[in-house]
Amino acid sequence: LTVRNSPHDTHTMRHRAHRYLVLFEVLSAAVAFQSNGAHHFLSRRRPSNLLPINDHALVYTRHSLSSDDNEEDEEDDVISLESDDWRAFRAKLVLGDEEVDSSSSWAYDSGHVIEPGSIILAKVEPDFCYFGLNQQYFHKSVMLVTYHKENEFTKGIILNRPTNLFLGDEDFLNEDGEPILKAGDDGENKTENNWRIWFGGDVKSLYSDDDDDTEIICLHSIDTDIARNVSEVLLNNVMMTNYEGAIQIINAGEAEARDFWMFAGYAGWTGGQLLDELNRESWYMVSADSEIVWKELVGQRDEENADPRDAGLKTWSSLMGIIGKEHEADALSESFADLTLKEWAADAILFNSTVGSEEMQESGSGSFDESAQLRDILNSFSSSPATLDQMVKLAVNANNGLAGSLLRGSADDRSPFLLSGQSFHKSLLLLIQDDDELTVGVILNHPTTKTRPMTLSDGRTVEIPVRYGGSFGIPGVTDQPTLFLHAKSKLKERSVGEPLRRTDDESSKIWICSEEQVILAIAEGHASHRDFMCIEGLSIWNKVEGEIEGGILGEVIEGKFEVVDPSFTDEIWVTLLAQASLSIDTIDRNCRLASDAWGVAGKKENPFPPCVYDSSVPLSELSDDALRYWIEAFLLGGVVSAAGKYSAFE
């Protein structure tokens, strides 16, 4: 910036130079927004008598360098932004000739500029959305940035996940487990307040570990001296405080609990992480006035018959329309990720206030009742009572527990693996170890794109499809072990490998062997490479000493898995051997064979399957879709569109 000579004195020149620097800084930010392809919205229809908003002027001033400065200099030193904050002034520059004033509401896509008070809108991919499989609460989320320091940390709260949970003051506890404030005690808290909770994010949230306290953030628009003393301004008329600050404002008679929007938890990004995600086009960064924020929050608060399972989708669509993305929002409605978000909301933010806490039943002896616990398993097994009794005895008494047993994922309409661990949905799981410390198993029905080439003694090369066994490997080992399995009677007679479990009355039908044994058996003509399974990766469940709930048996008790009757093993094995290495050409057939093998142990056909909230999609179908998306993303390494086009992930 160049300041030319003028007849005014040096002080006045400095004052005016400061003014121009301020304007230059704001203008530069506006140019940066436009260079990032900023989209914008300007509404002339300001809802009156709806929002608790007061406009305030933000004035840039610089104190005189000398007591001799005259009145003209002081007036020249003031830059008034005409009843709006500096964001509104910047919006005037970004929006071009369209006027932004107190009668308008504005918002625009601000590119990659991150600052407190910015709004983050989740971007959705048309064919695949990671947030459909994991962290569903981020799908179509609307977040408000509450803190940002470049290269250090960024913090924000999700605005569109209201719950139906209301908490009283007695629910907010200090480190000693006592209420922070008690109604009527020494005048500390003059009222008994009822606070509605919003899910603010996954960090220090409602579901944090016991040693990670929930963080409470309150938004409000109360503009008084007391409120400003205990609050931080995020936007003009959008202020942030904590629970204690909100109580101070209420006790001063300046507000009531419904004037606060209380968020439990927040979302966090490490230094540079959010910018990287913006570069990957995972989010839209939006600059907006406070009216848009309050319109959505007040609407959520005052909506009649609101259901948390709606998951704030309307709020996201509304803001997408405001920045000119309405066609994108409309095209992606009722997607797979929309439906899994609703199911997440049903699990996480839908509360039944009429259900009280249940007291745990304890046995008179002070230890768990093995027979009672194990009888609970019988209700969900796919096998006969006689077989079940045998399996129960093995689980409790055998040296290696359930090792050698075959399990399958739950047959419930709503899979317990819908929102996470999708690889276990309709899985067939072979247990290879079950001791006092942990249970180890491998999934059998998920072929990968890899094959295991083996060279025989006569120079021939054969390849066996590699199957995904689980997400765990052996810590510290570079070359992870590969398991080879077979169930061929002829090979058992020749002692090729060994059974996973051997008892007095039976041995497991599936045997484990080494790669050398596989090569020798094929070379000598005793078997084909198609008789073997090759598996990489393990599935592991830890145990807690003295508790039956640990390990895989705890998962069975919870209904996540069922023990398969050994009489079904041969048919299941033959069906799985028909699967091929995974590719875009084989994925449909592989998925069908995996489902067929899982169904050998018996399907529970429900003539009236439950559906996703406010949808005609059955939960069983959504669970199958989740598994298919998981296979595409994590085993195939890309996504197959509805038109059959494959797109690999970068």
N, C-alpha and C positions, 0 to 999 in steps of 0.2 A: 504494500500500500504506500503510495507516494502522497505526501501532504505538501502542497505548494505554499510559497510565501504569501502572507496576507498582512494587511495593516494592523491586525489585532496583536495583542501582546502574546508572549510565550505561553502564559497560563491558558489563555483561551485556545491557542493552537493545540495544546496538549489535551484540553477537554474535548475539542472537536475530533482530534485524532482518536481518542478513546471511543467516542461515539461511532466513528467510522469502522474502527476495529471490531466493535460489537456487531455492527451490521454486516461487515465482511465475513465474520465467523458464521453468522446465521445463513447468509447467502451461500457460502461455501458448502454448508451442510445441505442446503436445498439442491444445489447443483449435483452433489454426490448422490442424493436420492434419485434425481431425474436420470443420472447417468446409469443407474442400476435398473432402469426400466420401471420406474414407479408408476403404479396405477392408483387412481384416486376416486373419491366419492365426495359429493357435496350435496347436502339436503337443505332445502329452504324451509322445510316443515319441522319446526322445533316443537316437540310435545310440551304443551304448557300444563302447569299444575300437576305434573307427574313425578318429577325428580327433585330430590333435595339438593339443588345445585345453585350456587351463587357465583357470579363471575367476579374475578379479582384482577386488578391491573398489576402487571409486573413492570417495574421501572428500573432501568439501569441508571445508577448515579455514581459519580466519582467526586469525593470531597475536594474542595479547593486546595491548591498548593500554597495559597497565600490568603491572609485575612483581607487583602485589598481587593479581592475579586468582587466585581459589581453584580447587581441583580441580573443584568443581561447575561453575564457569563454563567450564573447558576441556572437560569432557565435553559440556556443553550446546552447545558451539561446533562439534561434529562431527556431520555428517550422513552416515550410512552408507547406501549403496545396496545392501547385502546381497549382496555377491559378484558383482554385475553392474555394468556401466558405466552412465553416465547415460542412454544410449539405452534400456537395459532398463527403467529407472525411468520414462522417458517412455512406453515401450510399455505399461506397466501402466496409465497414465492413458488412453492412446488406446484400449486394448482393453477398458476398462470394468471389469466385475466379474471378468473372467477373470484369474487370477493368472499372472504371468510370473516365473519363478524359474529356478534352475539346472537344473531337470528339464524345462524346456520350450524349444522353439525357436519363434521368432516372426518375422513379417514383415507389413508392411501397406503399402498404397498411401499414400504420404505427400504426395500433392497436388503442390504446386509448390515445396516446400522443398528447396533444393539445398545440400548440405554434403559435405565429405570423408567418405568411408565410405558414402555413399548408393549405391544400385544403380539404374541406368537400364535399363529394358526398352523395346525398340523396339516401337512400336505399329504394327499392320498394317491397312491399308485392305482391305475385302473385294473391291472391284472393281479397284483399281489401287494399285500400290506404286511410288513413284519409285525405291526402292532395288532394284527388279527391273531397271531400265534403267541405273543408274549407282551406283557405290559400293555394290555388292552386299554387302560385308562388314558394312554397318550393318543389313541386313535381319535381323530377329529376333536382334539382338545383345543381349548382357547386358554392361553396362559398370559398372565401379566408379569412382566419382569419387575422384580422388587429390588434387585441388587445386581450390579455388574461392575467388575473390575477386570479389565483386559489382562489376559494371561494369568489370571488368578482364579476367579470363581464367578459364576453367574447363577442367580437364584430367581425362581419364579413360582407362582401359584396357579393351579388349574382353576379357572373361573366357572366352568360349566359341568361340575360334578356335584350337584346338591344332593344331600342325603335326606332321609326323613327322621334322622336322629336328633333329638333335643336333649341337651344336658343341663342340669342344674348347677348352681355354684358349688354344691357339695361334691360334684364329680371332678373338679379341678384340684389336684392334690400336689402337695409339696414333696420334697425329697424324703420326708419322714412318713409319707402316706396319709397325711392329714390334709383336710380341705384348706386351700390357700386362704379363703375367706369364708366365714360362717355368718349366715344371715342373722342380724340382730346382735352379734357379739361386739360389745363396746363401740357400737356405731360404725364398725368397719364397713359393713355392708348393709345399707338401709333397705334394700329390697331383695326379694327372692326372684332371681332371673332365670329365664328359660332361653337357652341358646340353641339356635339351629346350626348344624354343622355342615360344612362343605368339605369334600375330599380335596385337599390342596396339592397332594403329590405323594410320592412313595418314600421320601426321606423324612424321618421322624414323624411318621404318619400314625393313623389309628391302629395300624397293624405292625408297628415297630416292635423290636425285641424289648424285653423288660428293662434292659440296661440302656435303652435308647429312648429317652422321654419324647413324647409327642410335642411338637412345636405348634403353638397356636398363633395365628396371624389374623388380625381383625382389620377389615376395611371399613371406612366410614367417610362422611362428608361434613362432619360437625366442625364448624369454624368458630371456635372460641379460644380464649387465651389458654384455658386449662387443656382443651383438646390439642392445641398446637404444641403445648409443652410436653405432651406424652406421645406425640405422633410424628411420623415422617411423611412429608408430602411426596407422593409419587407422580400425580398429575394435578392440574388445577381442579380442586374439589375432590380429589381422591387421596385420602390419607390412610396411613397404616399404623397400627399400634398392636399391643399384645393384650392378653386377658386382663392383667392388672391395670393397664392404661384404660381399657374400656370401663372397668369398674370405677375408676376415679371419675371418669366423665359422667357416668350414671349417678354416682353418689353426689355429684355437684348439681344434680337436677337438670342437666343439659341434654340428656338423651335417655333412651330406654334400650333394652336388649335388642329389639327388632331393628334398631337403627344401625346395627353392626352386622357385617357378613363375616362369620367366623370360619376360618379355614384350618383344618388339621393336616399338617405336613406340607411339604413343598417339593419342587423338582429342582435338581441341581446339575450344573455342568462344570467340569474342571476348566482350567484356563485354555482357551482356544477351541474347546469341544463344540460349543454351540455354533461358532463360526464355521467349523468344519462341516457340521450337519447342514448349515445353510448352503454351503458350497455344494453339498450333495443333494440339494433341493429337497430336504426333508421337511422344511418349514417355510412359511411366509412370515416375514417380519413386517408389522403394521404399526404405523403411527396414527393415533386417533385422539379425538377430544374426550373429555371425561363423560360427556353426555351419553356417548355410545356405550361406555363401560357401565354406567349406572342404569341405562335402559335395560340392558340384558340382566343385570343382577337383580334389579327390582322386579323385573318380569318373572325371574325364577322364584323369588321370594313370595310373590303375590299370586302365582298361578294356582287356580282352583283344581282340586283333584290331581295334583302333580304326582307323578310316579317316578322315583329315582331310576327306574329301568329305562326311561326315555333317554337318560345319560347325556342330557345337554346337547343332543344332535341339532335341535332347532337353533340354538345359540350359534353353533359353528356355521350352519348354513346361512344364517342371517348375516354374520360378519363376512363370510365368503362373498355374499352378494354385494355387500357394501364396498368391497375392493374390486368389484368387477369380475368375480370368479363364480357367478351363479350357475353358469352352464357346467362347469367342472363339478360343483357341488351336487347339482341335480343328476348328473350322469352317474354319480357314485353313491346314490342312495340305496339303502337296503342291500349293501354289499355284504360279503362274508365277514369283513371286519366290523361292520355295523352290528351284525347279529352277535358276534362274540363279545363286542363291547356291552351289549345289553345283558348278556349272560354274566359278564364280569360285574356289572352293576347289580344284578340280582344277588350275587354272592357277597359283594363288598360294601355296597352303600344302601341296600334295602334292609331296613331293620323292622322287626316286629316288636313293638313296645309292650305288647300284652304278654309276652313270654318272659317269665322270670328265670333266674338262674336255677339250675338243677343241682341238687346235692348228690355227691358221689356216694355210691353204695360201697361200703367196705365190709369185707368178710370178718367174721368174729376172730379168726385166727391171726389176722394181721398180715397175711400173705395172700397172693392171688389164688383163686380157685381154678386149678387147671381144667378140670372137667367142665365147669361152667363156661369158662372163656372159650374152650375149644368147641363146645356145643353151639356157640354162636356162629361158628364158621359154617356149620352144616346148612344154614338157610340159603347160602348163595353159591354153593358148589355145583359144578356141572356133572358131578359123578355120583355114584350110588352110595347109600349109607354105609354099606359094608366096606367099600373102598375108602370112604371118608374116615371111618374108624381106624382103618389101617394107617392112613396118612397122618392122622392125629397122633397116633402112637409113635410114628417115626419122628414127627416134629419134636416131641417131648423127650423121647428116650434114646433115639439112635445116636451113635457117635457123630455122624455128620448130618443130623437133622433131616431136612427135606432134600438134600442133594440128590440129583437124579430125577427129581419130580418135574413134571411139565405143568405149567400154569398158563392161564390165558387172561387177557384183560377183561374187566367187568363187562357183562352183557346188559347193563342198565341202559335205558333210552338216552339218558344224559350221561355221557361218559365222564368219569372222574378225571379224565385227561383231556377234556375239551379245551381248557384255558392254559394248560402247561403240561409238559411231558407227553406231548402228542404221540411220540414214538411208541408209547405203551398202549395206545388205543387199539383194541382188537389184536394185541400182540400175543405171540406164543413164546413163552419164556421158559428156558431150560435152566434149572438151578444146578450149578456145578460145585458149590461150596456153601455149607450152612453150619457155622460153629458158634461158639459163645460170643464172638466179637462182631461178626458180620455175616451177611448173606451175599453171595456172588452168583449172578446169572448171566445168560446171554439171550438176546432176542433172536429168534430163528427166521422170522418171515419178512426181513427187510434186506433184499439184495441191493448192493451198491453198484456204481459204474465200474468198479475195479474188478480185475480177475487176478488169480494167483497162477502164474505160469510155472510148470514143473517139467523138467527134462528127464525122460526115462533112460534106462541103461542102454536101450537100443537106439537112442538118438531122437526118438519122437518127443514132441512137446505137447502137453495137454494143459488146459486152463480150467480152473474151477472158479465160479463166481464168488466174490468176497461179500459176505453179509455183515450188516451193521449189528453188533452185539450190544452196544451201549455206549454211553458217553465217557466212560472211565477207562484209563489205562493204568499202568504201573508207574508210580512217581519215580522220576529220575532215570527211567529207562528210555533210551533213544529208539531202539528197535523193539516195538511192542510185540508181544507174543501173539501168534495166530493159532487159533484152536481148530482142530479137525475132528469132525464127528461122523459117525456112521451108525446105521441100524440094520446092517445086513447079517443075516444068520450065518451064512457061509464064512464070513470074516470072523464072527464071534467064535465059530468052531475052531478056526485056525489061530485064535488068541491074538487077533490083530487089534491092538488097543486094550482097553480095560473098561469095565462098567463104572459109571459115576457113583453108584452105590451098590453095595453087596450086603445082603442080610441072609439070615438062615433060610428064609422061604422064597426069596426072589432077588434078582439083580435088575438094574435099570435096563430098559430096552434100548436106550441110546448110549453108545460107547464113545469114549474119547481116545484119540490116537495121535501119533506124531506124523510130521510130514514125510519122514523117511519110510514109515510104515505104509503111508498112502502110496508113495512112489513104487515101493516094492510090490504091493498088492496089485497095482495096475499093470506093472511090467510083467508079472507072472500070470496075468490073466484071471486072477481071482475076483476082480472087480473092475468096474468102469469108473472114470473120473466123475460120472454123474451120480455115483452112489455116495459121494462124500459132500459134506458141507464145510466150508471154510469161513471162519468168523473172526472179525477183528473188533475189539472194544468190549468192555464189560459193563454190566449194570450192578451197582453195589448199594446195599442197605446196611447201615450201621445198627448195632444193637446196644441197648442199655442194660447193664448188668442187673439181673434180678427181675426184669420186666419182660413179660411175654409180648408186649406191644412192639418191641424192637424187631429189626430184620424184616424179612418178607412176610412172616406170619402176622405181624402187625398190619401190613398192607392188606392181607387177606381178611383179617377181622374187620377192617374198615370198609370192605366190599370193593376194593380196587382190583383185586385179582381173585380168580377161582382156580382151584386145583382140578386138573383134568384127569379123568379116569384113565389109568394106563392102557385099558383095552382100546382106546382111541388112537394110541400113539402111532401104530403102523399106517393107518389111513392118513393121519395128519402129515407124517413124514413123506409119504409118496406124493401127496399134493404139493408140498413145499419144494420137493426136488424138481418139479416141473417149472419152477420159476427160472428166469434167465437173468443175465447181467442187466442192470437198470439202464434204460435209454428212453428217449422220447417214443421209440417204437414199441418198447416192451412195458412201459409203465402201467398202462391200462390192464394188461393181462396179469402182470405181477400183482397189482392191487386186488384184482378179482380172485386170484389164487390164494393170496394171503387171507382174504376174507372168508373164502371157502374153507380153508384149513382151520381157521378160528371157529367157524360154524360147525365143524364136525362134532365138536363136543356138545352141541345142542344150542339152538337159537331160541330166544324168548320173543315170539312174535306178539306184538302189541297191536290189536286192531284199532286202537285210538291213541296213537303216540302223542305225547305232549309236544307242543310247539314253542318256539322262541316267543317271548313276550311281544305282543302286537305284531305278529308275523304268522304266516301260514307254513313256515319251514319247520319240519319236525326236528327235534333236538338230536335224534339219532342220525339224521342226514347231515346236520351241521357238524356233528362229531366226526363223521366219515370225511367230510370236506376238510376239516382241520388236519386230519392225518394226511390226506392227499397233498395239501399245501406244505406240510412239514417235509414230506418225501421230496417234493419238487425243490424246495428251498435248500434242504440240508443234505440230501443224498444225490439229487440230480444236479444241483448247483445252479438252478435257474428257475424259470417259471414258464408254464405252458398256458397260453391264452385260450379263451373260449373258442377261437378260430383254429386252435391247434398249432399256433406259432410258438416256437421256443425262443426264449430270450435268456441268455446266460447272465449271471450276476458278475459285475466287475470285481 
